[in-house]
Amino acid sequence: MTPAVTAPPPPATPGTSSETAPGPAAPPPPVSPMLVRLAAEGATGALLRDHGTLYLVDGDVVHAESPAAPAVDVLLTAGGRLPRESWDEAVDRAGPPRAGARLLVDSGRLPRGELEICHLCAVFDAAFFALSPTSGPTRFRYGVGHWFGTVRPVPAAAVERETARRRELLVAAWPYASVDTAPVVPRPAPEGRAVGTRKRALLDAADGRRTPAELARLLGRPAFHTLLDVRRLAAAGFVETPPAATTPHSPPPASPTPLPPVADPDIALLRRLRDALEAHP
């Protein structure tokens, strides 16, 4: 019997391999599978988690709150953009129609563009903490809305990606999460080192008793940016890292694909403002 002959493999062409090429990397898991599902469903209501609440309208995030983040009223009033009495009046008059935001604009107390930027900043800030890992239950109450009303809806996918991006920023800055909740204790400035105006104001307010969250409320700043500043200051030796922080956090999963360019000028302005805050020394 004539032995079987095996044909030789075809010659490899430049840029190819006879081995199987690896497939595309699997996408990282969602920050909140329930949020992804509710967005696909186009749901309206309140997503309740241990560390905060996200309000959805037709699957988009329209408001977010967390005990760890200053609410939009703190960002507006403590930052000097709006008198406290104007905010209180809007709260009193909003009522069931959920028209607090519209009242602030229609009364001439706040330009709409400024309100949108501040509100978006508060939404991303609170959502970051509300979507933090938790072992507690996650619930959704259909039809529940917030008295502030809708200013500018944010796609749930954008909230997911921004939350993942912010987690990576914190780890890259200083991988010791204990500085996030401990009192901020300044250290003598390292020789030859200086900080910018924003971080100097943070250091001046740090009295060894206030935590980053308390400092954020005192200064009228987003809590995430305050955390990022504190981590960078700790890495540079300007504030203490608690002794218990002996093991750094492992890097989080890679962020999903970056957001595509957005033509809306208000959203683009918010991103430029955010990037400027994070890049400032």
Sequence and secondary structure as in RCSB ss.txt:
>XXXX:A:sequence
MTPAVTAPPPPATPGTSSETAPGPAAPPPPVSPMLVRLAAEGATGALLRDHGTLYLVDGDVVHAESPAAPAVDVL
LTAGGRLPRESWDEAVDRAGPPRAGARLLVDSGRLPRGELEICHLCAVFDAAFFALSPTSGPTRFRYGVGHWFGT
VRPVPAAAVERETARRRELLVAAWPYASVDTAPVVPRPAPEGRAVGTRKRALLDAADGRRTPAELARLLGRPAFH
TLLDVRRLAAAGFVETPPAATTPHSPPPASPTPLPPVADPDIALLRRLRDALEAHP
>XXXX:A:secstr
             TT  SS           S HHHHHHHHHT  EEEEETTEEEEEETTEEEEEE TTS  HHHH
HHTTTSS HHHHHHHHHHH TT  HHHHHHHTTSS HHHHHHHHHHHHHHHHHHHTS  SS  EEEET   TT  
SS EEHHHHHHHHHHHHHHHHHH S GGGGTS   B    TT    HHHHHHHHH  SS  HHHHHHHHT  HHH
HHHHHHHHHHHTSB   TT  S         S       HHHHHHHHHHHHHHH  
